[in-house]
């Protein structure tokens, strides 16, 4: 076995599909409830509510698959194992103390 982390090891396809399915089921159920699928309304309106809920669930499933896949492409597998000991979003400060003293003196 190798010690290298592969991109496939970050998130397995079953996990990716599972997260997308859960998000799609949530979106479909919320849409069905919002449109009154369980209320005492005519059958045509209930059928329309479930049809729209199915469409929303399908769109959510595909969108989640695409979004999660693109986010996984942004991660470098080699950097997953490295410890982070500084703020991630801040620029890296120069390590050489002489260059910081020279630039401070030239501005004055």
GROMACS elastic network, one bead per residue, 0.5 to 0.9 nm:
[ bonds ]
;  ai    aj funct       b0    kb
    1     4     6  0.88728   500
    2     5     6  0.81988   500
    4    77     6  0.81061   500
    4    78     6  0.70613   500
    4    81     6  0.88430   500
    5     8     6  0.83498   500
    5     9     6  0.64973   500
    5    10     6  0.76025   500
    5    77     6  0.55786   500
    5    78     6  0.62822   500
    5    79     6  0.89353   500
    5    80     6  0.76833   500
    5    81     6  0.77049   500
    6     9     6  0.52242   500
    6    10     6  0.69010   500
    6    77     6  0.58430   500
    6    78     6  0.79170   500
    7    10     6  0.54344   500
    7    11     6  0.75536   500
    7    72     6  0.78002   500
    7    73     6  0.81084   500
    7    75     6  0.81994   500
    7    76     6  0.77169   500
    7    77     6  0.55677   500
    7    78     6  0.89342   500
    8    11     6  0.59483   500
    8    12     6  0.58724   500
    8    13     6  0.79309   500
    9    12     6  0.60522   500
    9    77     6  0.86563   500
   10    72     6  0.78469   500
   10    75     6  0.89827   500
   10    77     6  0.74136   500
   10    80     6  0.86833   500
   11    14     6  0.82316   500
   11    15     6  0.62712   500
   11    16     6  0.65897   500
   11    72     6  0.79641   500
   12    15     6  0.53137   500
   12    16     6  0.63727   500
   12    17     6  0.87978   500
   13    17     6  0.61143   500
   13    18     6  0.84134   500
   14    17     6  0.51472   500
   14    18     6  0.59470   500
   14    19     6  0.86204   500
   15    19     6  0.61311   500
   15    20     6  0.85162   500
   16    19     6  0.54131   500
   16    20     6  0.62935   500
   16    21     6  0.86234   500
   16    64     6  0.87356   500
   16    65     6  0.69266   500
   16    68     6  0.72892   500
   16    69     6  0.80314   500
   17    20     6  0.51088   500
   17    21     6  0.59837   500
   17    22     6  0.86107   500
   17    61     6  0.84898   500
   17    64     6  0.89269   500
   17    65     6  0.71063   500
   18    21     6  0.50503   500
   18    22     6  0.61780   500
   18    23     6  0.86176   500
   19    22     6  0.52217   500
   19    23     6  0.62424   500
   19    24     6  0.85891   500
   19    61     6  0.88820   500
   19    64     6  0.79340   500
   19    65     6  0.84772   500
   20    23     6  0.51842   500
   20    24     6  0.60958   500
   20    25     6  0.86152   500
   20    60     6  0.75582   500
   20    61     6  0.51145   500
   20    62     6  0.76016   500
   20    63     6  0.82293   500
   20    64     6  0.52382   500
   20    65     6  0.58801   500
   20    68     6  0.84611   500
   21    24     6  0.50041   500
   21    25     6  0.60608   500
   21    26     6  0.85183   500
   21    57     6  0.85206   500
   21    60     6  0.85681   500
   21    61     6  0.59872   500
   21    64     6  0.85947   500
   22    25     6  0.51207   500
   22    26     6  0.61457   500
   22    27     6  0.86106   500
   22    61     6  0.84515   500
   23    26     6  0.51102   500
   23    27     6  0.61657   500
   23    28     6  0.85736   500
   23    57     6  0.80089   500
   23    60     6  0.68108   500
   23    61     6  0.68294   500
   23    64     6  0.74568   500
   24    27     6  0.50925   500
   24    28     6  0.60316   500
   24    29     6  0.85295   500
   24    54     6  0.89704   500
   24    56     6  0.75685   500
   24    58     6  0.66212   500
   24    59     6  0.77558   500
   24    60     6  0.50211   500
   24    62     6  0.85823   500
   24    64     6  0.81401   500
   25    28     6  0.50910   500
   25    29     6  0.60535   500
   25    30     6  0.85001   500
   25    57     6  0.61018   500
   25    60     6  0.86431   500
   25    61     6  0.84214   500
   26    29     6  0.52548   500
   26    30     6  0.61014   500
   26    31     6  0.85190   500
   26    57     6  0.78137   500
   27    30     6  0.52390   500
   27    31     6  0.61191   500
   27    32     6  0.85876   500
   27    53     6  0.75687   500
   27    56     6  0.65399   500
   27    57     6  0.56464   500
   27    60     6  0.68705   500
   28    31     6  0.51328   500
   28    32     6  0.61021   500
   28    33     6  0.86161   500
   28    50     6  0.83085   500
   28    52     6  0.81645   500
   28    54     6  0.60361   500
   28    55     6  0.78959   500
   28    56     6  0.57923   500
   28    58     6  0.83244   500
   28    60     6  0.84187   500
   29    33     6  0.60889   500
   29    34     6  0.84406   500
   29    53     6  0.68189   500
   29    54     6  0.89910   500
   29    57     6  0.82829   500
   30    33     6  0.51621   500
   30    34     6  0.60181   500
   30    35     6  0.85707   500
   30    53     6  0.79648   500
   31    34     6  0.50465   500
   31    35     6  0.61242   500
   31    36     6  0.85968   500
   31    37     6  0.88584   500
   31    49     6  0.76264   500
   31    50     6  0.83498   500
   31    52     6  0.74152   500
   31    53     6  0.52109   500
   31    54     6  0.88113   500
   31    56     6  0.73489   500
   31    57     6  0.86253   500
   32    35     6  0.52419   500
   32    36     6  0.62297   500
   32    37     6  0.53185   500
   32    38     6  0.80082   500
   32    46     6  0.86819   500
   32    49     6  0.55963   500
   32    50     6  0.59251   500
   32    51     6  0.87736   500
   32    52     6  0.76066   500
   32    53     6  0.52650   500
   32    54     6  0.86460   500
   33    36     6  0.51122   500
   33    37     6  0.58271   500
   33    38     6  0.69371   500
   33    39     6  0.87028   500
   33    49     6  0.84027   500
   33    53     6  0.89181   500
   34    37     6  0.78209   500
   34    49     6  0.85748   500
   35    38     6  0.88009   500
   35    39     6  0.89975   500
   35    45     6  0.84738   500
   35    46     6  0.81311   500
   35    48     6  0.86479   500
   35    49     6  0.54779   500
   35    50     6  0.85053   500
   35    52     6  0.86834   500
   35    53     6  0.85501   500
   36    39     6  0.52090   500
   36    40     6  0.82562   500
   36    41     6  0.77306   500
   36    45     6  0.82286   500
   36    46     6  0.70587   500
   36    49     6  0.68943   500
   37    40     6  0.83842   500
   37    41     6  0.80846   500
   37    45     6  0.77056   500
   37    47     6  0.77814   500
   37    48     6  0.85465   500
   37    49     6  0.56476   500
   37    50     6  0.66681   500
   38    41     6  0.82750   500
   38    46     6  0.76033   500
   39    46     6  0.81770   500
   40    43     6  0.87543   500
   40    46     6  0.88405   500
   41    44     6  0.83125   500
   41    45     6  0.65940   500
   41    46     6  0.68401   500
   42    45     6  0.55631   500
   42    46     6  0.66260   500
   42    47     6  0.89437   500
   43    46     6  0.50356   500
   43    47     6  0.61503   500
   43    48     6  0.85566   500
   44    47     6  0.51520   500
   44    48     6  0.61990   500
   44    49     6  0.86445   500
   45    49     6  0.60827   500
   45    50     6  0.86889   500
   46    49     6  0.50187   500
   46    50     6  0.63266   500
   46    51     6  0.85890   500
   47    50     6  0.52446   500
   47    51     6  0.61319   500
   47    52     6  0.86757   500
   48    52     6  0.61525   500
   48    53     6  0.84536   500
   49    52     6  0.52771   500
   49    53     6  0.60700   500
   49    54     6  0.86255   500
   50    54     6  0.60661   500
   50    55     6  0.85908   500
   51    54     6  0.51392   500
   51    55     6  0.63305   500
   51    56     6  0.87085   500
   52    55     6  0.50322   500
   52    56     6  0.61395   500
   52    57     6  0.85037   500
   53    56     6  0.50998   500
   53    57     6  0.60408   500
   53    58     6  0.85942   500
   54    57     6  0.50133   500
   54    58     6  0.61480   500
   54    59     6  0.86212   500
   55    58     6  0.51542   500
   55    59     6  0.62199   500
   55    60     6  0.85307   500
   56    59     6  0.51639   500
   56    60     6  0.60123   500
   56    61     6  0.85124   500
   57    60     6  0.50698   500
   57    61     6  0.60638   500
   57    62     6  0.87178   500
   58    61     6  0.50842   500
   58    62     6  0.63170   500
   58    63     6  0.85221   500
   59    62     6  0.53261   500
   59    63     6  0.60109   500
   59    64     6  0.84959   500
   60    63     6  0.50675   500
   60    64     6  0.59523   500
   60    65     6  0.85013   500
   61    64     6  0.53073   500
   61    65     6  0.62654   500
   61    66     6  0.87701   500
   62    65     6  0.51547   500
   62    66     6  0.62951   500
   62    67     6  0.86352   500
   63    66     6  0.51990   500
   63    67     6  0.60446   500
   63    68     6  0.85026   500
   64    67     6  0.50769   500
   64    68     6  0.58974   500
   64    69     6  0.82483   500
   65    68     6  0.54319   500
   65    69     6  0.60004   500
   65    70     6  0.85562   500
   66    69     6  0.51719   500
   66    70     6  0.61060   500
   66    71     6  0.85487   500
   67    70     6  0.52572   500
   67    71     6  0.61436   500
   67    72     6  0.86300   500
   68    71     6  0.50648   500
   68    72     6  0.61493   500
   68    73     6  0.87191   500
   69    72     6  0.51283   500
   69    73     6  0.64117   500
   69    74     6  0.89990   500
   70    73     6  0.50894   500
   70    74     6  0.66740   500
   71    74     6  0.52546   500
   71    75     6  0.70501   500
   72    75     6  0.54497   500
   72    76     6  0.84803   500
   73    76     6  0.75800   500
   75    78     6  0.87175   500
   75    79     6  0.78392   500
   75    80     6  0.78587   500
   76    79     6  0.55366   500
   76    80     6  0.69035   500
   77    80     6  0.53830   500
   77    81     6  0.77802   500
   78    81     6  0.64533   500
   78    82     6  0.75607   500
   79    82     6  0.52454   500
   79    83     6  0.83667   500
   80    83     6  0.80546   500
   84    87     6  0.77729   500
   84    88     6  0.76785   500
   85    88     6  0.86788   500
   86    90     6  0.83360   500
   86    92     6  0.88710   500
   87    90     6  0.58015   500
   87    91     6  0.86053   500
   88    91     6  0.80235   500
   88    92     6  0.89369   500
   90    93     6  0.86522   500
   92    95     6  0.87262   500
   94    97     6  0.76659   500
   94    99     6  0.78488   500
   94   100     6  0.75820   500
   95    99     6  0.86581   500
   95   100     6  0.88148   500
   96    99     6  0.58495   500
   96   100     6  0.71399   500
   97   100     6  0.54173   500
   97   101     6  0.65122   500
   97   102     6  0.89079   500
   98   101     6  0.52760   500
   98   102     6  0.62781   500
   98   103     6  0.87991   500
   99   102     6  0.51896   500
   99   103     6  0.62854   500
   99   104     6  0.86723   500
  100   103     6  0.53774   500
  100   104     6  0.62648   500
  100   105     6  0.87521   500
  101   104     6  0.52054   500
  101   105     6  0.62299   500
  101   106     6  0.87854   500
  102   105     6  0.52518   500
  102   106     6  0.63031   500
  102   107     6  0.89495   500
  103   106     6  0.53032   500
  103   107     6  0.65827   500
  104   107     6  0.56188   500
  104   108     6  0.69123   500
  105   108     6  0.55477   500
